[in-house]
Structure formats: structure tokens, C-alpha cells
């Protein structure tokens, strides 16, 4: 496994898939390198591709408000994505693109050692929890694997498109906050 700076440098110079051809910036991630809670999304959008920072657009602003309302301290989180470069037109990353980038995410998890990993949306859940997962059926359920607590919930962008998902997502975030508190107490 690489150290943080080596890993970030490797990502910035990565050409393992075609996504590098049209990227503006690699979106490595943001947050605490000792976070107890890690969020993983699908991939950068337009705003993230321009800024090089994940979750800065409308979905990111909604995520910030949800975290604040749930009492989750942003100093104890890290946010990353399955792929670190924007797929054209914000399409879902192909399996080849995801497989090319997943070792970087695994290395980040290895360094950060979060207690909880929350998959934001179906794509993240597919690559982290189970490739047969269905977000509407399986969201909100805890899975324990290799010492990590895993959960899938709706991506904040889905909440912006469909108001009916907000209540279930809020229940998930309350559960996330409770689990984080429980794990910190031990």
C-alpha cells in the first residue's frame, strides 16, 4: 500500500482508463485522514471536475445540510468516489473504469481506517457491498465486513430528483449517526 502523498500523486497522473482523456481535475477526495466515517459516491460531476473536490454541487450542499441536521461532525468524515474522474455526461462509470479506480479507493480506506463506510447510491453499493444490491430494497441495512460497518443509502442527487426518498434517507442518516456514536463509545 502507498502512503497518502504517493497515492494522490498516482491518481493525479493515472491513465488506467479513458476517463483521464477529458477530465479537468482528478477528484481524489476530501476530509479527515483519520475519519471514523467515510462516504463513497459514484464519481465526480461537472462542479467537482472543475474544482477537484467531491460533493461541492447541489447534491454536496444537500449532503452538508443532512450531516449537520443529523449531528455528524464534518471533521470526522472523509468523502470519496468509486471513480476519481468525471464520466462524460455524468453517466454511470463502466465496470472497467470502476475496476481501474477501485484500488485507489481501497488504499484510501486502508490508510484512513474508518469504522463506517456509507455508499451513496447504487453504483457505490454495487462495488463496495454486493453487486446484486438494489438501493430501494437494501438501503438502510447494516453489513459488517472485515471490521467495517457498511450501509447503502440514496445518493443526495436522487433526493433532489425525488422528494419521496428524503424520509427514508433521513432515517438512514439517523442510523448512521447512532452507529458512529455507539462505535466511538467503545
Secondary structure as GFF3:
##gff-version 3
##sequence-region A 1 186
A	DSSP	alpha_helix	4	12	.	.	.	ID=ss1
A	DSSP	three_ten_helix	18	21	.	.	.	ID=ss2
A	DSSP	beta_strand	30	31	.	.	.	ID=ss3
A	DSSP	beta_strand	37	41	.	.	.	ID=ss4
A	DSSP	alpha_helix	46	51	.	.	.	ID=ss5
A	DSSP	alpha_helix	58	70	.	.	.	ID=ss6
A	DSSP	three_ten_helix	74	76	.	.	.	ID=ss7
A	DSSP	beta_strand	77	81	.	.	.	ID=ss8
A	DSSP	three_ten_helix	88	90	.	.	.	ID=ss9
A	DSSP	alpha_helix	95	112	.	.	.	ID=ss10
A	DSSP	beta_strand	116	120	.	.	.	ID=ss11
A	DSSP	alpha_helix	122	128	.	.	.	ID=ss12
A	DSSP	alpha_helix	135	138	.	.	.	ID=ss13
A	DSSP	beta_strand	143	145	.	.	.	ID=ss14
A	DSSP	beta_strand	148	153	.	.	.	ID=ss15
A	DSSP	alpha_helix	156	161	.	.	.	ID=ss16
A	DSSP	alpha_helix	165	185	.	.	.	ID=ss17
###
